[in-house]
Structures are given as C-alpha cells and as structure tokens.
Amino acid sequence: MSVEIKQITNANVYLDGRSFLGKTEEIKLPEVVTTMVEHRALGMVGKLELPSGIDKMESTQKWNSLYPDVLMKAANPFQAVQLQCRSSMETYGGGGRLSQVPVVVFMTGTFKKFPMGNYKQHDNVEAETTMNITYLRLVVDGKEIVEVDVLSNIYKVGGLDLLAEYRKNIGG
C-alpha cells in the first residue's frame, strides 16, 4: 500500500475579484462550527448534544503593508465584499509528485476591524483585517466540498442540500 501525502504551501488572495498576489502575508479561513444543544430526558441514562445551527464565521487577513484599496473596503462595515483564496494542493507518493489540483475558498462578508498598522523601526508595516463571513464555499479539484450561506439558510456538503427540508418546513 502506497502512502499519499497532500500538501498546500502557498495561496493567493482576491478581494472583490482583484488579485493581491504578494500583498497578503497570511489568511485565516473561517471554521464551520456546529452549534449544539444539550438534550436530557427522563428514562435516558445520559445526556447528548444535537445540532441546532451554525456558529458565526470569521476570517482574518494579514497584509504586508497598508494598501489604500484594502483600507477603503475595510473602513466600511456596511458593504459586503467577496474574498477568495486560491491555492494548489499537491499530492506526493513514493515516486515524487503525483498531482496538482486547485483548492478555492469563496467567501462573502463584511469587515469588522479596520487596521492602522504596526510601526516598528526597520520593519515593514503590517495590518490585519477581520471579516464576519456570511457565505462560504470550498471547492477542491472542481468538486464542491461545503457551501454555507447563513442569510439564505443553505448548508450543502458534497452538493447535498442538508437544509432543503428545513426551508420547506418553515416556508422559506
């Protein structure tokens, strides 16, 4: 049995469709965290947790300088922006690199943190922005892994709409 190792070591960030190649030092992508509700009842020997929704999602971006076009968008907490992170996932095996496939994360959200930068003698100014994410979609090699749209009550895994019946039940 041959071991395959997958690796992602670099990426590019796009803000409203514009490439920020070489300008983003780091990006922290959102986590999809399921909100759980504890259930306990007479006759049950224990307690359990059941899913009840999705917790808020957040992304942070560390810029390697102050970029006026980023700052103009980050200063407005009332305007949603689209953020995209594109990378290449490489698969290695005993014979070397086996494949390279695209990994794309699509996000929509609003900035909630406006940076002024950190100044230090002989160091480049860095600025960090933080966004509330309302839409998230992860696509690996053209296959949709997960899609979450909080404002539209959409939660899909592998293309399967997990909330279709819920939307039907609540009339929306």
Residue pairs with C-beta under 8 A, 6 or more apart in sequence:
2 93
2 94
3 93
3 94
4 91
4 92
4 93
4 98
5 91
5 92
5 93
6 89
6 90
6 91
6 92
7 89
7 90
7 91
7 92
8 87
8 88
8 89
8 90
8 103
9 90
10 87
10 88
11 27
11 85
11 86
11 87
12 19
12 20
12 21
12 24
12 85
12 86
12 87
13 19
13 20
13 23
13 24
13 27
13 61
13 83
13 84
13 85
14 20
14 82
14 83
14 84
14 85
14 86
15 69
15 70
15 73
15 81
15 82
15 83
16 73
16 81
16 82
17 82
17 84
18 69
20 63
20 67
20 70
22 64
23 63
23 64
23 65
23 67
23 70
24 61
24 62
24 63
24 64
25 62
25 63
25 64
25 126
26 61
26 62
27 59
27 60
27 61
27 62
27 85
28 59
28 60
28 61
29 59
29 85
29 105
29 107
30 57
30 58
30 59
30 107
30 133
30 136
31 57
32 54
32 57
32 136
32 146
32 148
33 54
33 55
33 57
34 51
34 53
34 54
34 55
35 51
35 52
35 53
35 54
35 55
36 49
36 50
36 51
36 52
37 49
37 50
37 51
37 52
38 47
38 48
38 49
39 47
39 48
39 49
39 50
40 46
40 47
40 48
54 148
54 150
54 155
56 132
57 109
57 132
57 133
57 134
57 136
57 148
57 150
58 130
58 131
58 132
58 133
59 83
59 107
59 109
59 130
59 131
59 133
60 113
60 128
60 129
60 130
60 131
61 83
61 128
61 129
61 130
61 131
62 126
62 127
62 128
63 70
63 115
63 126
63 127
63 128
63 129
64 124
64 126
65 124
65 125
65 126
65 127
66 115
66 117
66 125
66 127
70 127
70 129
71 114
71 115
71 127
73 79
73 81
73 111
74 111
74 113
74 114
74 115
74 129
75 111
75 114
76 111
77 110
77 111
77 112
78 110
79 110
80 108
80 109
80 110
80 134
81 108
81 109
81 110
81 111
81 131
82 106
82 107
82 108
83 106
83 107
83 108
83 109
83 131
84 104
84 105
84 106
84 107
85 104
85 105
85 107
86 102
86 103
86 104
86 105
87 102
87 103
87 104
88 100
88 101
88 102
88 103
89 100
89 101
89 102
89 103
89 140
89 141
90 97
90 99
90 100
91 97
91 98
91 99
91 100
91 101
92 98
101 140
101 141
102 139
102 140
102 141
102 142
103 138
103 139
103 140
103 141
104 138
104 139
105 136
105 137
105 138
105 139
106 135
106 136
106 137
106 138
106 139
107 131
107 133
107 135
107 136
107 137
108 133
108 134
108 135
109 131
109 132
109 133
109 134
109 135
110 131
110 132
110 134
111 129
111 130
111 131
112 130
112 131
112 132
113 128
113 129
113 130
114 129
115 127
115 128
115 129
116 127
117 125
117 126
117 127
118 125
118 126
118 127
119 125
134 149
134 150
134 151
135 148
135 149
135 150
135 151
136 146
136 147
136 148
137 144
137 146
137 147
137 148
138 144
138 145
138 146
138 147
139 145
143 158
144 156
144 158
144 159
145 157
145 158
146 156
146 157
147 154
147 155
147 156
148 154
148 155
148 156
149 155
153 163
153 166
153 167
153 172
154 161
154 163
155 161
155 162
155 163
156 162
